[in-house]
Amino acid sequence: MSTSPLVSVIIPTCNYGKFIAATLDSVRAQSYHPLETIVVDDGSTDHTADVVRAYPEVRYFYQSNQGVSVARNRAIAEAQGEFIAFLDADDVWQPNKLSIQIAYMLENPDVGITATKIKNFIEPGTQLPSWFQPEIGLEDHKSPIPSTLVVRRTVFSQIGNFSPDYRASEDLEWLCRARDAQIPIITLPETLILRRLHGANLSWQAWRESVHRAIKILRASLARKTQRLAD
């Protein structure tokens, strides 16, 4: 009988039917077990449902389009694992991704969140935006995007779920709350995520407003810190 803790893999998706099979295959290929995989479909109108239903082990939920934060929160509510691992429906994990992160977190029980380095790759036929610099954008990065994160379930009890007020930068806002709550966050040195760049990435579509969102997030963070000092 396995004594390893259950990991819930959470995958929000919307019209990523052409990518999500590779994503789910990378979950199937994980060396770590036990796993449960939860896909929340945020109002897809393509063949996403047909693709996901070809994976009988996956728990699939459909909702009207409400944004990625609501989709992730629905999956968190359904999840049964001691650890929550996030994966976007256009990204791919290396087979040892969860084994490395869970082993580290079991050895370091004070760490609430781990991330890993990522490697970007461009989907063939993608038209790159003028601001994208391939010589920089395709390097290994330490940016803690959602697909890198493994989180102890107890962290959500401490800081809450993703804010529905953010349809982009929701991960930055959540991580900022985690840091303000002094949750230990560690980025491991291994490159365990392949992030697909294809032109319809949410971060690309919403990049023009990213500075305004970052300012809003930083102001909220400053208000929390000020309140903590006042208390």
Order of alpha helices (4+ residues) and beta strands (2+ residues): beta-alpha-beta-alpha-beta-alpha-beta-beta-alpha-beta-alpha-beta-beta-alpha-alpha-beta-alpha-alpha
